Every structure is written in C-alpha cells, then in structure tokens.
Amino acid sequence: MSLGQLALDRATGAAAPFTVENGNIKAGHNLVLSWFNEKTALIPMNARSFFTTAEHHAQFDAALIFLVSSGKSVMYPETIALFMDPKKRFVEFLEGKLDPTSLGMELTKAEQGLPAAYASSKEKFKGMFTPPIPDRCWDERAVAERDILKVTPEGARTRYVKNASGYSMGLKTAERLWIKVEPYWRNQSADPKANSNRIKRLDAFTIDGSYRYPEIYSDRLVIGCQTIQRNVVETLAKEQGWV
C-alpha cells in the first residue's frame, strides 16, 4: 500500500523509509504528518529536514498530492506541538486571529460572538483604568519675524532650516533633534519664570558633522552658543507635520 493510501485510510504500516501509525506519518522518530481532523493534516515547517534523499522527497510529495486530490487539506505550522496548544489557540480566537469554524469546530451563535464581546469589554476596561492624558503644553508666545526658522524649498539636494541671524541646520537633523526634545516639553510649562533650570542635557548629538550637547530648558533650546526659543522650534514642528 502506498504512503498516501496508508495515511488516507488512517492505517498502520510501512512504506520505507516512512512508517505510518493510524495515518500519521513518521520519518524515523520524527512526526512529519499528523491528522488534525477528518479533513485536515498538519505538516511541520521543518518536515523535509528529516528526509535524506531526493527519492524520499518525491515519495512524500506523491503522498501529499494523493491526499489533496482526495479532498483533504494541509496546514503548515511551525511545529505540531506548538500548534496543538489550546490556550494559545483560544487567545488567538479571542483576538480575532483565528476562525475555529474554518478548522471544522462547531460553535454556537453566542460562542461565535465571543471575540467581539471580548474586544468591546477590553476597550471599556482600558478606558476605565487608563489615566487620562493631560493636554499637551505649548509655548504660546508669538514668534518674532527675525527668529522664524525657514526651510529651503523642496527639490534642493539638501534642505536646511535657517533663521535671519544666519544659523542653519539640516532639516533631517532638525527633525531628529525634535524627536529627542519633544517628550521633555510635552507636559512642561513654557513659562521661563516658572522653571528656568535646565531640564535635560542630551547626549552627544551630531549636527551637520559636529558633535553638540543640546540643553533643554522649559522655554528654550541651547545648542552650543546658539539659543533657540521653544516657540520657534514648536512652530517649525507644526509646519513640518512632526507633531
């Protein structure tokens, strides 16, 4: 009897070098095909690593073709042991990642609605027990014309951010710096009288080829000998869509 017929009949026998027990195929001591239900067989992703010759591959391929042509389907989990984990599969079902009915499981209408009820309840618990996020603080001071950071037009090989005093920085560098600075300003008042102390001195930051140690204050950013007011930086971030 062929390997495929032994598997299809859920029989026990041998088709060297494979052995079959109740339709489950082994290569040596390694399980390479296991029946999941009447219609579906499981084959681990590493099954072919247990075959030693091209003839064995061909023999196994012939068995698969025979099973599929007989109306059976095949699934390829990472390993059969990991797939046959009821707790993990149930979590996947709750999270909407697995449809048990597609595997032949019969569920009542109420059971089929469990994932939606679970998701809805989870969101309600999340809302109830998550602290509210405070409104983001902004520096509401008006930006003087001389301080505005202007960006070179699109199409330039390298785009820069410049102000009227001649200070410039690459636009990409400015965005990377904003990502570093923004979390410290998010919930920090911009009133210089409320907090004039330095909030954070960043680690070495490469700005256009030179190492700098930007210092963050509640109302300004100090880069070397340059001081850029917070409202100027935040205005640029808003204009560039970084916020």
C-alpha positions in Angstrom: 0.0 0.0 0.0 1.4 3.5 -0.9 2.3 6.1 1.7 -0.6 8.3 0.7 -3.1 5.5 0.9 -1.9 4.4 4.3 -2.3 8.0 5.6 -5.7 8.4 3.9 -7.0 5.2 5.4 -5.7 6.1 8.8 -3.9 2.7 8.6 -0.7 1.5 10.3 2.1 0.2 8.2 5.4 1.0 6.5 6.5 2.5 3.2 10.2 2.6 3.7 11.8 4.8 5.0 8.5 6.1 6.3 6.3 4.4 8.9 2.6 5.2 9.4 0.7 4.9 12.7 -3.1 5.5 12.5 -2.5 7.6 9.4 0.2 9.8 11.0 3.5 9.6 9.1 6.9 9.5 10.7 10.4 9.7 9.2 12.5 7.8 11.7 11.3 9.1 15.1 10.2 12.4 13.7 6.5 13.1 13.0 6.2 14.7 9.6 2.4 14.5 9.1 -0.3 14.3 11.7 -4.1 14.4 11.2 -5.7 17.4 12.8 -9.3 16.3 12.0 -11.0 14.3 9.3 -10.3 16.8 6.6 -7.0 18.4 7.6 -3.4 17.2 8.1 -0.6 19.1 9.8 2.9 19.1 8.4 5.6 21.0 10.4 7.7 23.5 8.5 10.9 21.6 9.1 9.4 18.2 8.0 11.7 17.9 4.9 14.9 18.3 7.1 14.3 14.7 8.1 14.4 13.3 4.6 17.8 12.1 3.4 17.4 11.5 -0.4 15.6 13.0 -3.4 13.6 9.8 -3.6 12.2 10.3 -0.1 11.2 13.9 -1.0 9.4 12.6 -4.2 7.7 9.8 -2.2 6.4 12.3 0.4 5.3 14.7 -2.4 3.4 11.9 -4.1 1.6 11.2 -0.8 0.6 14.9 -0.4 -0.7 15.1 -3.9 -2.7 12.0 -3.3 -4.2 13.4 -0.1 -5.1 16.8 -1.6 -6.6 15.1 -4.7 -8.7 13.0 -2.3 -10.3 16.2 -0.9 -8.1 16.7 2.1 -6.3 19.9 3.1 -2.9 20.6 4.6 -1.7 23.1 7.1 1.9 24.0 7.8 2.5 25.1 11.4 6.0 25.9 12.7 5.8 22.7 14.8 2.9 20.4 15.5 3.5 20.6 19.3 3.3 24.5 19.2 0.1 24.4 17.1 -1.6 21.9 19.3 -1.8 24.4 22.2 -5.4 25.0 23.3 -4.6 28.1 25.4 -2.7 29.9 22.6 -5.4 29.0 20.0 -8.1 30.2 22.3 -6.3 33.6 22.8 -6.0 33.8 19.0 -9.7 33.2 18.8 -10.5 35.9 21.3 -8.2 38.4 19.5 -9.9 37.6 16.2 -6.8 36.0 14.7 -8.3 32.5 14.3 -11.6 31.3 13.0 -12.2 27.9 14.6 -15.1 27.1 12.2 -12.6 27.1 9.4 -10.9 24.2 11.1 -14.1 22.3 11.5 -15.0 23.4 15.0 -18.8 23.8 15.6 -19.6 26.9 17.6 -23.0 28.3 18.7 -24.0 31.7 17.6 -23.2 33.0 21.1 -19.8 31.5 21.1 -19.1 32.9 17.6 -19.8 36.4 19.0 -17.4 36.0 21.9 -14.4 37.7 20.2 -16.4 40.9 19.5 -17.7 40.9 23.1 -14.2 40.4 24.4 -12.8 43.2 22.3 -15.6 45.6 23.4 -15.2 44.7 27.1 -11.4 45.0 26.8 -11.7 48.5 25.4 -14.1 49.5 28.2 -11.6 48.2 30.9 -8.8 50.0 29.1 -10.7 53.3 29.1 -11.8 52.9 32.8 -8.4 52.1 34.2 -6.1 54.2 32.0 -5.1 57.6 33.5 -6.3 60.5 31.3 -3.6 62.1 29.1 -3.1 65.7 30.0 -3.4 68.3 27.3 0.0 69.0 25.7 1.7 72.1 26.8 2.7 74.6 24.1 4.7 77.8 24.2 2.1 80.3 23.3 4.4 83.3 22.8 4.4 84.9 19.4 7.3 84.2 17.2 9.3 87.3 16.1 9.9 87.6 12.4 13.7 87.6 12.9 13.5 84.3 14.8 11.4 82.3 12.3 13.1 79.1 11.1 12.6 79.0 7.4 13.1 75.8 5.3 14.8 75.8 2.0 12.5 74.9 -0.9 11.7 71.4 -1.9 13.9 70.0 -4.7 17.1 71.1 -3.2 19.7 68.3 -2.8 19.9 69.0 1.0 17.2 71.0 2.7 18.2 73.3 5.6 16.5 75.2 8.4 17.7 78.8 8.7 17.0 81.9 10.7 17.7 85.6 10.0 20.8 85.6 12.1 22.4 83.1 9.7 22.2 80.0 11.9 21.3 76.8 9.9 20.8 73.1 10.4 19.9 70.3 8.1 16.1 69.7 8.0 16.5 65.9 8.7 18.8 66.8 11.6 16.2 69.2 13.0 13.6 66.5 12.9 15.8 64.0 14.7 16.5 66.7 17.3 12.8 67.4 17.7 12.1 63.8 18.4 14.6 63.9 21.2 13.4 67.2 22.7 9.6 66.9 22.3 9.0 64.5 25.2 10.6 66.9 27.7 8.4 69.8 26.6 5.1 67.8 26.2 3.9 68.4 29.8 6.2 71.2 30.8 5.1 74.8 31.1 6.9 77.2 28.8 6.9 80.0 31.4 10.6 80.9 31.9 9.7 82.3 35.4 8.2 79.0 36.4 11.2 76.9 35.6 14.4 78.5 34.4 16.5 75.5 35.3 17.9 73.1 32.7 15.6 70.1 32.2 17.9 67.9 30.3 21.4 67.9 28.7 21.2 65.4 25.8 24.0 63.0 24.9 26.3 63.9 22.1 24.2 64.7 19.0 25.7 65.0 15.6 24.6 68.3 14.0 25.9 68.8 10.5 29.1 66.9 11.1 29.9 68.3 14.6 29.1 66.9 18.0 26.9 69.0 20.2 25.3 68.5 23.6 21.9 70.3 23.2 20.5 71.6 26.5 16.7 71.6 27.0 15.1 74.3 29.2 11.4 74.9 29.7 11.3 77.8 27.3 14.3 77.3 25.0 16.9 75.0 23.4 20.6 75.8 23.7 23.0 74.3 21.2 26.5 75.4 21.8 26.5 79.3 21.6 23.1 79.3 19.9 19.8 79.8 21.8 16.6 78.9 20.0 13.3 79.8 21.8 10.9 76.9 22.3 8.0 78.7 20.5 10.3 78.9 17.4 11.0 75.2 17.5 7.4 74.2 18.1 6.2 76.4 15.2 8.6 74.7 12.9 7.5 71.2 14.1 3.8 72.1 13.5 4.6 73.5 10.0 6.5 70.3 9.1 3.9 67.9 10.4 6.2 66.4 13.0 3.5 66.8 15.7 
